[in-house]
Structure formats: structure tokens, C-alpha cells
Amino acid sequence: MNAIPSKKNPVQTGTAEAGNVYMSADLKSETNWLMVLGALMTVAGILAMAMPFFVALTVNFLVGSFLIVAGVIQVVNTIRYRGTSRVYGRQHERSSVVFSFITAMLGLGAGILLFAYPLQGVLALTLLLGSYFIAQGIVKIAWALNLRPAMGWGWMLASGVIAAALGFIVWAQWPMSSAWLIGVLLGVDLITTGCAMMAISFAAKTAIRDAFL
């Protein structure tokens, strides 16, 4: 007897195809956002390299503003913390209030100094930025090795190596080039990160297209 060919249920087939369409649309939307974010970071990096001193002063004032706001919030919390001796004891309350107030004053003082002496603030922030680049480079390298052998992992690895190298350059060139170094380094890091994100997005788009064809 001849085998009767099996027939696919049209309802199940249609449901599976609809699910694939929705899944493909969601993945494409995520990769599109990744592409847009990478492009915006690349443009921001180009602008930062075009105006390095302005970027350095902007970063200085932003950090100063953050420290002042954080200091004020901590002072308010310190005042509110008073009166907890019933729970923790008077000695614990007194020492906690003192340490919290000292920390808040240090933050306020640092923020005010960054506004009062912006050039010296740029010098200090340059050293901190170098440390940030080194730490970020290490994280990117670890992320790239975790992505391997997926398409685009090499771009992320290159971005991590460049970020770490830039951090060591900051330490080596300080303080001579602090006036322009922050803007240039931020620009280079934004451009390399943006290019890496666009490369990963393009690779993901290619994989999605091949998977759902």
C-alpha cells in the first residue's frame, strides 16, 4: 500500500509563521535602536573632538554640579537622621551624624572648588578620566571575549583595547595636554564605541535575515 502523504494543519502553519514574523519584527526593532544609538554616539564623538576645551570645561562643571547637589542632599538626610537615638543609641547617632556631615561638606567643597577653579578641576578630572578609560577598556575586552565567536566581537575587542590604551596615554601625558585631552579622548571613545555598536547591529540584522528567510 502506498503511504498517505501527511498534510500540515493550515492553522498551525499560519500561527507559526505569524510568530516568526512578530519575532523578526521585534529583533529588527532592537537592532535598529542599537544602530541609531551607535550613530548618535559617533556624531557626539566627532563634535567632542572638534571642541575639546569646551567639552573639558563642560565635564568639569557637570561633575561640580553633581557633587554640590549630592552634598546638599546628604546634608538634608543628615539633619533628618537626628533623633534616631531611641533605635540605635545616642553614641551611634552622634558618630553617624558627624561622619555623614563631614562627607557632605567634602562633596560640597569639591563641587564649589570645581566651579571656582575650573582649570585646576580639568587637571584633576583628566587623571580620573584616564582611570575610567582603563576600567572601561577592561570591561569591553571581557565583553568581547564573551561574545566570541559571534559576528562583530572583534570591533568590541578593538574598542576595549583602544579605550585602555587611551587611559594609559592620559596618565603618561598629564598635565601637559589636559586642556584638550579630555575632549579628544571622549571623542575617540564615543566614535569607537558607536562604530562597534553599529557593526554589531549590522551583523545582527544579517543573522536575522538569514534565520527568517
N, C-alpha and C positions, 0 to 999 in steps of 0.2 A: 504494500500500500504506500502511496506517495504521502510524504509528510505534509500536513496542512501548514502553510506559512502563517506565522503569528502576526497578528495585527496590533499596532500600537494604539493605545487608548488616546483619541484626539484631545480629550480633556486634560489628561496627564501631560501630554506633549506640549499643549498650549500653556499650561501652568509653569512647566519647567522653562520654556522659552521666555515667558514673561518675567520669571525670577531672574534669569540670566540678563535680561535687558535692564531690569532695575539695578542689579548688582553692578553691571558695567557702567551704568549712568552714575551711581554713587562713587565708584572708583575714579571715573573720569573727572567728576567734580572735585574730589580731593586732590588729584594731580594738577588740576587747573589752578586751584588755590595755591598749591606749592610753587607752581610756575610763576604766578603773579607775585607771590612773596619774594621769590628769588630775584625777579626783575626789579622790584622796588628796592631791595637791598643793594643791588648792583648800581642803580641810579643814585641812591643815597651815598654809596661809596665814592662815586665819581664826584659828587658835589663836595664831599668832605675833603677829597684830595685837592679840589680847586680852591677851597677856602680853609686851609689848615689852621691858621691862627684864630680865626673866628670860631672854628669848631672847638679848639682848645679852651678858649675863654667860656664858650657856652657850656662845655662839660664842667668847668670849674664852678660856674655859677649854679648849675643844676645840682652838683654834689653839695655845694654850700647850702642851697635851699633845702635839700633833703635833710641835712644834719640839723639845721635850725628847726624845721618842723618836727623832726623826731625828738629833739631836745625839749621842745615845748610840750609835746605830748607826754614825754616821760616825767616832766615836772608836774603836770596835772595829775598823772597817775600816782606820783609820789605823795602829793597832798591828799589824794583820796585814800592812799594806803594807810594813813594815820588813823588810829582808832581801832586797829586790829589786835591790840594787846590782850583783849579778852580771849582771843583764839590762840595766838602764838606766844604770848608773854611780852612783857614790856621791854625786856632786853633785846629780844629778837626784832620787835617792831622798830626800836631805835636804831639798831645797826642796819637793818634793811633800808630804812628811810635815808640814812646817811649815805650809804653806798649808791642807792638809786639817784639821790640828788647830785652826788659827785659825778656820776656817769652822765647825767643830763647836762650838767654845766660843761663838761668836757665836749660833748657834742655841740652844744650851743656855741662854745668858744671857737671850736674848729670851723663851724659854719660861718661865723662872723669874720674870722681871720681870712677865710677864702674870699669873702666879699671885699674886705679891707685891703688885702694884698693879693690880687689875682695872679700876678706874675709868679710870685713865690708859690702860690697854690698850684699853678700849672706845673712847676718843677716837682712838687710832691706827688701830684696826680700822675705825672709821667712814670715815676717809679712804680706806683700802684698799677698803672696800665700795663707795664711790662710784665708784672706778676700775673695779671689777668690773662694776657695773651698766652703765657706759658701754660697756665692751667687749662685754658680753653683748647690749646693745641693738643694737650694730652688727652682730653676728653674726646676730641674729634678723631684722633688716631685710634683710640679704643673703639669708638663707634664704627669707624671704617672697617676695622678688623672684624668686628661683629657682623657687619653687613656682607663681608666677603663670602662667597664669590658673586654676589648679586651685582647686576649692572649698575655702574655709577659709583661703586665703592672707592675706586681709585681717585675720583675727584674729591671725595670727602677726606681721603688719606692725604692728598696733596694739600688741601686746605688746612688740615691739622698741622702738617709739617711746617707750612708757611707761617701759621699763627705762632707756633713755638719759636721758630727762628726769629720772627719779628720781636718777640718778647726779649730774647737774648740780645738783640740789636739795641733795644731800648736801654737795657742795663749797661751795655758797652759804651753807648754814645751819650749817656746822661752826664752833665746837664747841658751840654753844648747845643744840642738840637731840640730842646724841649719846646721851643716856641712853635715849631712846625710839625714836630714828630707825632703828637697825639692825633692831629687831623689826618696826616698821611697814613699812619698805621691803622687808624679806624677805617679809613677809606679802602685800604688794601684788604683788610679783613672782611669788610662788608662785600667787596667785589668778589673775593674768592668764595665766601660763603654763599653769596647769591648765585654765582655760576655753578657751584656744586649742587645747590637745591634745584636749579633749572635742569641740570644734567640728570639728576635722579628722577625728576618729574618726566622728562622726555623718555628715559629708559622705562619708567613705569607705564607710560602711555603705550609704548611699543609692546610691552609684555601683555597689557590688557587687550590690545587689538589682536595679537596673535592668539590669546586664550579664548576669545569670544567669537572668532571668525568661524 
